């Protein structure tokens, strides 16, 4: 996989859910003073982001850019023969 694609994938999977939670928390902070509602707002935005990511995954999986390809075997284990 291209290193830029790997970084983009990690960004989509690990960083943006935290950002979505923060946005949801911030939006509910403007509306209410209840801490439980703020957390639920953050969780809600995270769930919406993951649903978006699921649709994006279906779209991106049709292309070749995000599919990893084995280019070489780095280490061979005892008993395995290289074909």
C-alpha positions, 0 to 999 in steps of 0.5 A: 500500500502506498505510504500516503494511502496508509496515512490517510487510512489511519487518519480516517480511522483513528483521528477523525472519530476523536474530532467528531466526538469533540465537535459533538461535545462542543455543539451540545455545550452550546445548547445545554449545561448537562454533562451527560448530554454533552457526552451523548452528543459527542457519542452521537456525532461519532456514530454518525461519523462511523456510519459515514465511514462505512459508506465511504468504505464501500465506495473506496473498496471498489478501487485499487488504491486502498487494497494492500498488495503483497510485494515480497516476503520479508521473512521466511519461517522454517519449513516454508519453501518460497515458490 
